Amino acid sequence: MKHRTLRLLGSLLLVATGVSVTGAAPAPRPTAPNPFDHVVPAPAHAAPGEHPYRITRGTYIRVDGSREARRVGEYLAGLLRPSTGYRLPVTDRGAGGIRLRLHQGPFGAEGYRLDSGPAGVTITAAAPAGLFHGVQTLRQLLPAAVEKDSVQPGPWLVAGGTLQDTPRYGWRGAMLDVSRHFFTVEQVKRYIDQLALYKINKLHLHLSDDQGWRIAIDSWPRLATYGGSTQVGGGPGGHYTKADYKEIVRYASSRYLEVVPEIDMPGHTNAALASYADLNCDGVAPPLYTGTAVGFSSLCAGKEITYDFVDDVIRELAALTPGRYLHIGGDEAHSTSHEDYVAFMERVQPIVARYGKTVVGWHQLTGATPAEGALAQYWGLDGTSAQEKERVAAAARNGTGIVLSPADRVYLDMKYTADTPLGLSWAGLVEVRRSYDWDPGAYLPGAPASAIRGVEAPLWSETLTRSDEIEYMAFPRLPGVAELGWSPASTHDWDAYKVRLAAQAGRWEALGIDFYRSPQVPWPTA
């Protein structure tokens, strides 16, 4: 896994900077390169050319003079070296090969252009994130064997032509629940690498819930040491030290993902209530909880110590988080009266702003008054009541941004079929086509298209304890959600997509990613 991760790191960094790969020796044997129409997410514009570029033993990775370009170039070299067996020196001299360059153009913050032909490959972007995303496309244009950590026979061909690509939405997220079951820093990093391949740019970490508190807070130390000491089923749990959390943030940033931390409140707070009796209205701490029920816990909205607690937690977490957003939860607060819920959100949202962050909350936040600039994350179903949908749509018309996570479409913990050994089914069964075959821009009645900030695929962990289980539930649905967030609506077509999705199977196998072989997808045979 370490070699695979290093190789992936190399390819991603190559893109973010401006890199060139130069080569001259002939390939061992001719073969057809991966076509442009196998890339996921689908590029905005693609014009195939006639002749490919060939990476050979004489190839150089050429970068501009910037530190970012050098870092990405080294990353790309680290990705390619194990499978090709080539030296692939990284240099800022010469011409030709694979070149990554930063240059002003119509790319936005994350877009890029990829030009490929016999003389070389050039990825151009206005910002490093665009170069990074272009590198992900380059990876997919190379044979799946490039992901392996031992020398493969090649040849290493990149299809000729031009791609010009910009994302549809700025929020393309994935949420990982580390509260129901705890996942280590290395497990989170592995998932980050997988997200990056499909141009996901937000990692939402669900850091607290009834079953576990997962981030160290110096001013309230028992949150982590006691509140984090168990998990669903009664296992040992765990928590991130501040150094651990900083490492996750750093690693995510190196792959151009922004970490969005979540402290769920006023409900889903039993781990905190068990840690500090004063946070309970009656002053009595409940026992730690290892089940899976929801809606039974609540911070005491009428006690001033509650807001001292929230201020301390948000202050310390905001100081660790360079990103713009902080998620305050707000869902399933069934044990909090409506009046207390509204009063709580009126007190808590300004605290988030005080520490320089923008509020994100689950869509129940719209039952109070969302702060100016806040985002509401919609997790309802197709069958959610028209009244509830209209409440969210009305908030959108009043300026609240919407991130779409409909549970019966993109909750990655939902079972594929009744026979799926992992996951839950309260939102229904979610096969691959259902998770892909909808349009975020037209999903929520009454919400202006301009209010939709993007999509996010949550993965709750009641039934998940290992990386292979995360992967089995995320793949093959996650790439489809990534495509909904990145690609123009005009490219969305299930019949075409399922063929592109099937072409990803060899890459997942090379990377050691477990995945569900949905009968809806025409997977290649051995």
MARVOKOL-963870 format. One line per field, with one value per residue (C-alpha): z, x, y; residue in three letters; residue number from 0. Coordinates in Angstrom, 1 decimal. Layout:
<sites>
w: [Z ...]
u: [X ...]
v: [Y ...]
rest: [Ala ...]
nr: [NUM ...]
</sites>
This chain:
<sites>
w: [0.0 0.8 -2.7 -4.3 -2.2 -3.1 -6.8 -6.5 -4.7 -7.5 -10.3 -8.5 -7.7 -11.2 -12.4 -9.8 -11.1 -14.7 -15.6 -18.8 -19.6 -22.5 -24.2 -27.4 -27.3 -29.1 -27.0 -26.8 -28.9 -30.3 -28.7 -28.5 -25.7 -23.4 -25.3 -24.0 -23.6 -20.8 -18.4 -15.3 -14.6 -18.2 -19.5 -20.5 -24.0 -25.8 -29.3 -30.0 -32.2 -34.4 -32.7 -29.1 -26.9 -25.7 -22.3 -22.6 -20.8 -22.0 -20.7 -18.5 -16.3 -17.0 -14.6 -14.5 -11.9 -9.1 -5.9 -6.5 -10.0 -8.6 -5.9 -8.4 -10.7 -8.0 -7.2 -10.7 -11.0 -7.8 -9.4 -12.7 -11.6 -9.9 -12.8 -15.7 -14.2 -15.7 -14.0 -15.1 -13.9 -12.8 -14.4 -15.2 -18.4 -21.9 -24.0 -25.0 -22.9 -20.4 -19.3 -16.5 -16.7 -14.9 -17.4 -17.3 -19.3 -19.2 -16.7 -13.4 -10.1 -10.9 -14.7 -17.1 -20.7 -21.7 -25.1 -26.2 -29.4 -30.5 -29.2 -25.7 -23.3 -21.8 -19.0 -18.6 -15.8 -14.2 -10.7 -9.1 -8.3 -12.1 -12.8 -10.1 -11.7 -15.1 -13.7 -12.6 -16.1 -17.4 -15.0 -16.5 -20.0 -19.1 -18.8 -15.6 -14.9 -14.2 -10.8 -9.8 -7.6 -9.7 -13.2 -15.9 -19.7 -21.0 -23.6 -21.9 -24.4 -23.9 -26.5 -28.7 -28.8 -26.6 -23.5 -22.0 -18.6 -15.9 -13.1 -13.0 -9.2 -6.7 -4.0 -4.8 -1.5 0.3 4.0 6.2 9.5 12.0 15.0 14.8 14.0 14.3 11.4 11.7 10.0 7.5 6.7 6.1 3.9 1.8 1.2 0.4 -2.4 -3.8 -3.7 -5.4 -8.5 -9.3 -8.6 -5.3 -3.5 -0.1 2.7 5.3 8.5 10.9 14.1 16.9 17.5 20.2 19.9 19.9 20.1 17.8 18.1 21.0 22.6 25.2 27.2 27.5 27.5 28.6 25.2 23.5 26.3 27.7 25.0 22.3 24.2 22.5 19.3 17.8 19.2 22.1 20.5 21.7 19.6 19.4 18.7 16.7 18.5 17.2 15.4 13.8 12.6 11.2 9.3 7.8 6.8 5.3 3.3 2.0 1.0 -0.9 -3.1 -3.3 -0.9 1.7 5.1 6.4 10.1 11.7 15.3 15.3 17.7 19.6 19.0 18.4 21.5 23.9 23.8 25.0 27.5 29.0 29.3 31.1 33.4 33.4 29.7 30.7 31.8 35.0 35.7 35.4 32.8 30.8 30.2 27.0 24.1 21.6 19.8 16.6 17.6 16.9 18.2 22.0 23.0 23.3 24.7 27.2 25.2 28.4 30.2 29.7 30.0 26.8 24.9 26.7 25.6 22.0 21.9 23.1 20.7 17.7 18.6 18.9 15.8 13.7 14.7 13.3 10.1 7.3 5.2 5.0 6.4 9.7 9.9 13.0 12.2 13.4 12.2 14.1 17.2 18.2 21.9 21.5 21.4 18.3 20.5 22.0 18.6 17.2 20.2 20.1 16.4 17.0 19.6 17.8 14.3 15.3 17.2 14.0 12.3 15.2 14.5 10.8 9.4 7.3 8.7 7.1 8.6 7.7 6.1 9.4 9.9 7.7 10.5 12.3 10.4 8.6 9.0 6.0 3.6 5.3 3.4 4.1 3.3 2.1 2.9 2.4 0.0 -3.2 -1.0 1.6 2.2 -0.1 3.0 4.1 0.6 0.3 3.5 2.2 -1.2 0.5 2.3 -1.0 -2.5 0.4 -0.2 1.6 -0.5 -0.9 -1.0 -2.2 -0.5 -1.0 1.1 -1.4 -4.1 -2.7 0.9 0.2 3.3 1.8 0.6 -3.1 -2.9 -0.1 -0.1 0.4 3.5 4.7 5.1 6.0 4.1 5.9 2.8 0.4 -1.8 -3.9 -6.9 -9.1 -11.7 -9.1 -7.5 -10.8 -12.7 -11.4 -12.1 -9.1 -10.9 -11.1 -8.0 -5.4 -6.5 -6.1 -5.4 -7.9 -9.9 -8.8 -5.1 -5.7 -4.6 -5.5 -4.3 -1.5 -0.9 2.8 4.1 7.6 9.4 11.7 9.8 8.6 10.4 7.7 4.6 2.3 3.7 3.0 -0.5 -1.2 -0.3 -2.1 -5.3 -7.9 -6.7 -5.7 -9.2 -10.4 -7.7 -8.6 -12.2 -11.2 -9.4 -12.1 -15.6 -17.6 -17.4 -21.1 -20.6 -18.2 -19.9 -18.0 -21.1 -21.9 -18.3 -17.4 -20.2 -18.9 -15.3 -16.4 -17.8 -14.3 -12.9 -14.0 -12.3 -9.0 -9.2 -9.7 -6.7 -4.5 -4.2 -3.3 -5.1 -5.8 -9.2 -9.9 -12.6 -14.0 -15.2 -18.2 -16.4 -18.6 -18.3 -17.4]
u: [0.0 2.9 4.3 0.9 0.3 3.7 3.1 -0.3 1.2 3.7 1.1 -1.1 1.7 2.9 -0.3 -0.4 2.7 3.7 5.6 7.0 7.9 10.3 11.1 12.5 13.0 10.4 7.7 8.1 5.0 2.2 -1.2 -4.2 -4.0 -6.9 -9.4 -10.6 -14.1 -12.9 -12.2 -14.3 -15.5 -16.3 -14.3 -16.2 -14.7 -12.6 -11.1 -9.3 -6.2 -4.5 -1.2 -0.3 2.6 4.8 6.6 9.9 13.1 14.4 11.4 12.0 9.3 9.6 8.4 8.5 10.7 8.1 8.2 4.7 5.6 8.6 6.6 4.0 6.6 8.2 4.8 4.2 7.6 6.9 3.7 5.3 8.6 7.5 5.4 7.5 10.9 12.1 14.2 12.0 14.2 12.4 13.8 13.0 15.1 14.4 11.3 8.8 7.7 4.9 4.9 2.8 2.5 0.7 -0.7 -3.6 -6.6 -10.3 -9.7 -11.0 -9.6 -9.8 -9.9 -7.2 -6.3 -4.5 -2.8 -1.2 0.7 3.8 6.0 4.7 1.9 1.2 -1.2 -2.0 -4.0 -4.4 -4.0 -2.2 -5.5 -6.2 -2.8 -3.5 -6.9 -5.3 -2.8 -5.7 -6.9 -3.4 -3.3 -6.6 -5.2 -2.4 -2.9 -4.3 -1.0 0.6 -0.9 1.0 4.0 6.1 7.6 5.1 5.7 4.0 3.9 3.0 0.9 -1.2 -3.9 -3.4 -5.8 -7.0 -9.1 -10.4 -12.1 -13.7 -16.0 -19.7 -19.7 -17.2 -18.3 -17.6 -17.4 -17.2 -18.0 -16.4 -18.0 -15.1 -17.4 -19.5 -16.3 -12.9 -10.5 -6.8 -4.9 -3.5 -6.9 -8.2 -5.2 -5.9 -9.5 -8.1 -6.0 -9.0 -11.1 -8.4 -8.4 -11.9 -11.4 -13.2 -12.2 -13.9 -13.3 -16.1 -15.0 -17.8 -15.8 -18.4 -21.6 -23.3 -20.8 -17.5 -15.7 -12.7 -10.7 -8.6 -9.8 -7.3 -9.9 -12.2 -9.8 -12.3 -14.1 -11.4 -10.0 -13.4 -15.9 -13.6 -12.9 -15.5 -17.6 -20.5 -20.4 -18.2 -14.8 -11.8 -12.7 -9.9 -9.3 -7.1 -4.5 -4.1 -1.0 -3.0 -5.6 -3.1 -1.5 -4.8 -5.4 -1.9 -2.2 -5.6 -4.3 -1.4 -4.2 -6.2 -8.9 -10.2 -11.1 -14.5 -14.7 -18.1 -19.1 -22.7 -25.0 -27.3 -28.2 -25.9 -24.0 -24.0 -20.2 -19.9 -22.7 -21.1 -17.8 -19.0 -22.1 -22.6 -23.5 -26.7 -29.8 -30.1 -26.3 -26.2 -23.8 -25.3 -23.3 -21.2 -23.3 -22.4 -25.7 -27.0 -30.2 -30.5 -32.4 -32.1 -29.4 -29.2 -27.0 -28.8 -29.8 -30.7 -27.4 -24.7 -21.9 -23.2 -22.1 -18.8 -18.3 -19.2 -17.0 -14.0 -14.5 -15.1 -12.1 -9.7 -11.0 -11.0 -7.4 -6.5 -8.5 -7.2 -10.3 -13.2 -15.9 -17.0 -20.0 -22.2 -24.5 -28.0 -29.8 -32.1 -32.3 -35.5 -34.8 -34.4 -37.6 -38.1 -37.7 -34.5 -33.2 -33.8 -32.2 -29.2 -28.5 -28.9 -26.1 -23.8 -23.7 -22.1 -19.5 -18.5 -18.2 -16.2 -13.5 -13.4 -15.4 -18.5 -21.4 -22.4 -25.3 -27.5 -30.7 -32.6 -30.7 -33.3 -35.8 -34.0 -32.5 -29.3 -26.5 -25.7 -23.5 -24.3 -24.7 -27.4 -26.6 -29.8 -30.0 -33.7 -35.2 -37.1 -40.2 -39.4 -42.5 -43.2 -43.3 -39.8 -38.4 -40.1 -38.5 -35.1 -35.9 -37.2 -33.9 -32.1 -34.2 -33.1 -29.4 -28.5 -26.3 -27.4 -25.1 -27.1 -26.7 -30.0 -29.8 -31.6 -29.2 -25.7 -25.5 -22.7 -23.6 -27.0 -27.1 -26.9 -29.3 -31.1 -28.2 -25.4 -23.5 -22.6 -24.6 -28.1 -31.4 -33.5 -33.3 -33.9 -31.6 -29.2 -27.8 -25.2 -27.6 -29.8 -26.8 -25.8 -29.0 -30.2 -29.5 -28.4 -29.4 -33.0 -33.4 -34.9 -38.2 -38.2 -34.5 -32.8 -30.0 -27.7 -28.1 -26.8 -23.2 -22.6 -22.9 -21.5 -21.5 -21.7 -20.4 -21.7 -19.9 -22.3 -21.4 -17.9 -14.7 -12.0 -10.7 -11.8 -15.3 -15.2 -14.1 -16.7 -19.5 -17.9 -16.9 -18.4 -20.9 -18.4 -17.0 -20.6 -21.2 -17.9 -19.1 -22.3 -20.3 -17.7 -19.1 -21.5 -25.1 -25.0 -22.6 -24.8 -26.0 -26.2 -25.7 -22.4 -21.3 -21.6 -19.1 -16.7 -17.2 -16.6 -13.2 -12.2 -12.2 -8.6 -7.3 -9.1 -7.7 -4.2 -4.6 -6.0 -9.4 -12.2 -15.4 -18.9 -19.4 -22.8 -24.7 -25.8 -22.3 -20.6 -17.4 -14.6 -14.1 -10.7]
v: [0.0 2.4 2.0 2.5 5.6 7.1 6.5 8.1 11.1 11.5 11.6 14.1 16.4 16.4 17.9 20.6 22.1 22.0 18.9 17.5 13.9 13.4 10.2 8.8 5.0 3.0 1.2 -2.6 -3.2 -1.0 -1.0 1.3 3.9 4.5 6.7 10.1 8.7 6.4 9.3 9.7 12.4 13.1 16.1 19.2 19.2 16.5 16.5 13.3 13.4 10.8 10.1 9.3 10.3 7.5 7.5 5.7 5.1 8.4 10.4 13.4 15.1 18.7 21.4 25.1 26.8 26.9 24.9 23.7 22.4 20.6 19.0 17.8 16.6 14.5 13.1 12.1 10.5 8.5 7.3 6.2 4.8 1.5 0.3 1.6 0.9 4.2 6.8 9.7 12.6 15.8 18.9 22.5 22.4 21.4 21.0 18.4 15.5 16.0 19.6 21.1 24.9 27.6 30.1 32.5 31.3 30.4 27.6 29.1 27.8 24.1 23.8 22.7 21.9 18.8 18.6 15.3 14.3 12.6 15.4 15.3 16.1 19.6 20.3 24.0 25.6 29.0 27.6 24.6 22.8 22.7 21.2 18.6 17.7 17.5 15.0 12.8 12.8 11.9 8.9 7.6 8.0 5.7 1.9 0.7 -1.2 2.2 2.0 -1.2 -1.2 -3.6 -3.3 -3.9 -4.5 -1.4 0.3 3.6 5.5 8.6 9.2 12.2 15.1 18.0 18.1 21.3 20.9 22.9 21.7 22.3 22.8 24.1 21.6 18.0 16.3 13.0 12.6 10.0 9.1 8.4 8.6 5.4 3.5 5.1 5.1 5.8 8.5 6.0 4.7 8.3 9.0 5.9 7.2 10.7 9.2 7.4 10.6 12.6 10.3 11.4 15.2 15.3 18.5 18.4 15.9 16.2 14.5 13.6 14.0 13.7 11.7 9.7 6.8 8.7 12.0 11.9 15.2 16.3 19.6 20.9 22.9 19.8 16.9 14.2 14.6 12.6 10.4 9.3 10.3 8.8 5.5 3.4 2.9 1.0 -2.5 -1.6 -1.6 0.5 3.6 6.2 9.8 12.1 14.2 17.7 16.5 13.7 16.0 18.5 15.6 14.7 18.3 18.5 15.3 16.3 19.7 18.0 16.5 19.7 18.5 20.9 19.3 20.3 19.2 18.5 18.7 17.6 19.5 20.0 16.3 13.4 14.5 11.6 11.2 14.8 14.5 11.4 13.1 16.2 16.1 19.9 19.8 17.9 19.8 17.7 17.6 13.9 12.3 9.4 6.2 5.9 4.6 1.9 1.3 2.8 4.6 8.3 11.3 10.7 13.1 16.9 19.6 21.8 24.9 26.8 26.5 29.1 26.5 24.9 28.0 28.2 24.6 25.3 28.4 26.5 23.5 25.8 28.0 25.1 23.3 26.5 27.1 23.7 24.0 26.3 25.7 28.1 25.9 24.4 22.0 22.2 19.3 20.1 16.9 14.6 16.8 15.0 15.6 19.3 21.4 23.6 26.7 25.5 24.4 27.9 29.6 27.2 28.0 31.7 31.5 29.0 30.4 33.7 31.7 30.0 33.4 34.8 32.3 33.1 30.1 29.8 27.7 24.4 22.4 19.6 20.9 21.0 24.2 25.8 25.2 28.1 31.1 30.2 32.7 34.9 32.8 29.5 26.3 23.7 20.1 18.4 14.7 14.1 11.5 11.6 11.0 13.6 15.8 18.7 20.9 20.1 20.4 23.8 25.0 24.2 25.7 28.9 29.2 28.8 31.6 33.7 33.2 29.9 27.7 24.1 21.0 18.0 14.6 12.9 9.8 7.5 8.6 9.2 7.8 5.4 3.3 2.3 -1.3 -1.9 -4.8 -6.7 -9.2 -6.6 -7.8 -4.3 -1.1 -0.1 0.2 2.8 5.1 2.3 0.1 2.2 0.5 2.1 3.5 5.1 6.9 8.4 8.9 12.3 16.0 18.1 21.3 20.2 18.0 20.2 21.8 25.6 26.0 28.2 26.5 29.2 28.2 24.6 24.6 21.0 17.4 15.3 11.5 10.7 7.4 6.5 3.8 1.9 -1.3 -0.4 -1.1 -1.6 0.1 -2.7 -2.2 1.6 0.8 -1.8 0.6 3.6 1.9 2.0 4.7 7.4 8.1 8.7 11.3 12.9 13.1 14.7 17.4 17.9 17.2 19.3 18.1 17.5 14.7 12.8 9.6 6.3 4.1 5.9 6.3 2.6 1.8 4.4 3.1 -0.5 0.7 1.8 -1.8 -2.7 0.5 -0.4 -3.9 -2.5 -0.2 -2.9 -1.3 -3.6 -2.9 -4.2 -5.8 -4.4 -6.4 -3.1 -2.4 -4.3 -5.1 -6.5 -10.2 -11.7]
rest: [Met Lys His Arg Thr Leu Arg Leu Leu Gly Ser Leu Leu Leu Val Ala Thr Gly Val Ser Val Thr Gly Ala Ala Pro Ala Pro Arg Pro Thr Ala Pro Asn Pro Phe Asp His Val Val Pro Ala Pro Ala His Ala Ala Pro Gly Glu His Pro Tyr Arg Ile Thr Arg Gly Thr Tyr Ile Arg Val Asp Gly Ser Arg Glu Ala Arg Arg Val Gly Glu Tyr Leu Ala Gly Leu Leu Arg Pro Ser Thr Gly Tyr Arg Leu Pro Val Thr Asp Arg Gly Ala Gly Gly Ile Arg Leu Arg Leu His Gln Gly Pro Phe Gly Ala Glu Gly Tyr Arg Leu Asp Ser Gly Pro Ala Gly Val Thr Ile Thr Ala Ala Ala Pro Ala Gly Leu Phe His Gly Val Gln Thr Leu Arg Gln Leu Leu Pro Ala Ala Val Glu Lys Asp Ser Val Gln Pro Gly Pro Trp Leu Val Ala Gly Gly Thr Leu Gln Asp Thr Pro Arg Tyr Gly Trp Arg Gly Ala Met Leu Asp Val Ser Arg His Phe Phe Thr Val Glu Gln Val Lys Arg Tyr Ile Asp Gln Leu Ala Leu Tyr Lys Ile Asn Lys Leu His Leu His Leu Ser Asp Asp Gln Gly Trp Arg Ile Ala Ile Asp Ser Trp Pro Arg Leu Ala Thr Tyr Gly Gly Ser Thr Gln Val Gly Gly Gly Pro Gly Gly His Tyr Thr Lys Ala Asp Tyr Lys Glu Ile Val Arg Tyr Ala Ser Ser Arg Tyr Leu Glu Val Val Pro Glu Ile Asp Met Pro Gly His Thr Asn Ala Ala Leu Ala Ser Tyr Ala Asp Leu Asn Cys Asp Gly Val Ala Pro Pro Leu Tyr Thr Gly Thr Ala Val Gly Phe Ser Ser Leu Cys Ala Gly Lys Glu Ile Thr Tyr Asp Phe Val Asp Asp Val Ile Arg Glu Leu Ala Ala Leu Thr Pro Gly Arg Tyr Leu His Ile Gly Gly Asp Glu Ala His Ser Thr Ser His Glu Asp Tyr Val Ala Phe Met Glu Arg Val Gln Pro Ile Val Ala Arg Tyr Gly Lys Thr Val Val Gly Trp His Gln Leu Thr Gly Ala Thr Pro Ala Glu Gly Ala Leu Ala Gln Tyr Trp Gly Leu Asp Gly Thr Ser Ala Gln Glu Lys Glu Arg Val Ala Ala Ala Ala Arg Asn Gly Thr Gly Ile Val Leu Ser Pro Ala Asp Arg Val Tyr Leu Asp Met Lys Tyr Thr Ala Asp Thr Pro Leu Gly Leu Ser Trp Ala Gly Leu Val Glu Val Arg Arg Ser Tyr Asp Trp Asp Pro Gly Ala Tyr Leu Pro Gly Ala Pro Ala Ser Ala Ile Arg Gly Val Glu Ala Pro Leu Trp Ser Glu Thr Leu Thr Arg Ser Asp Glu Ile Glu Tyr Met Ala Phe Pro Arg Leu Pro Gly Val Ala Glu Leu Gly Trp Ser Pro Ala Ser Thr His Asp Trp Asp Ala Tyr Lys Val Arg Leu Ala Ala Gln Ala Gly Arg Trp Glu Ala Leu Gly Ile Asp Phe Tyr Arg Ser Pro Gln Val Pro Trp Pro Thr Ala]
nr: [0 1 2 3 4 5 6 7 8 9 10 11 12 13 14 15 16 17 18 19 20 21 22 23 24 25 26 27 28 29 30 31 32 33 34 35 36 37 38 39 40 41 42 43 44 45 46 47 48 49 50 51 52 53 54 55 56 57 58 59 60 61 62 63 64 65 66 67 68 69 70 71 72 73 74 75 76 77 78 79 80 81 82 83 84 85 86 87 88 89 90 91 92 93 94 95 96 97 98 99 100 101 102 103 104 105 106 107 108 109 110 111 112 113 114 115 116 117 118 119 120 121 122 123 124 125 126 127 128 129 130 131 132 133 134 135 136 137 138 139 140 141 142 143 144 145 146 147 148 149 150 151 152 153 154 155 156 157 158 159 160 161 162 163 164 165 166 167 168 169 170 171 172 173 174 175 176 177 178 179 180 181 182 183 184 185 186 187 188 189 190 191 192 193 194 195 196 197 198 199 200 201 202 203 204 205 206 207 208 209 210 211 212 213 214 215 216 217 218 219 220 221 222 223 224 225 226 227 228 229 230 231 232 233 234 235 236 237 238 239 240 241 242 243 244 245 246 247 248 249 250 251 252 253 254 255 256 257 258 259 260 261 262 263 264 265 266 267 268 269 270 271 272 273 274 275 276 277 278 279 280 281 282 283 284 285 286 287 288 289 290 291 292 293 294 295 296 297 298 299 300 301 302 303 304 305 306 307 308 309 310 311 312 313 314 315 316 317 318 319 320 321 322 323 324 325 326 327 328 329 330 331 332 333 334 335 336 337 338 339 340 341 342 343 344 345 346 347 348 349 350 351 352 353 354 355 356 357 358 359 360 361 362 363 364 365 366 367 368 369 370 371 372 373 374 375 376 377 378 379 380 381 382 383 384 385 386 387 388 389 390 391 392 393 394 395 396 397 398 399 400 401 402 403 404 405 406 407 408 409 410 411 412 413 414 415 416 417 418 419 420 421 422 423 424 425 426 427 428 429 430 431 432 433 434 435 436 437 438 439 440 441 442 443 444 445 446 447 448 449 450 451 452 453 454 455 456 457 458 459 460 461 462 463 464 465 466 467 468 469 470 471 472 473 474 475 476 477 478 479 480 481 482 483 484 485 486 487 488 489 490 491 492 493 494 495 496 497 498 499 500 501 502 503 504 505 506 507 508 509 510 511 512 513 514 515 516 517 518 519 520 521 522 523 524 525]
</sites>
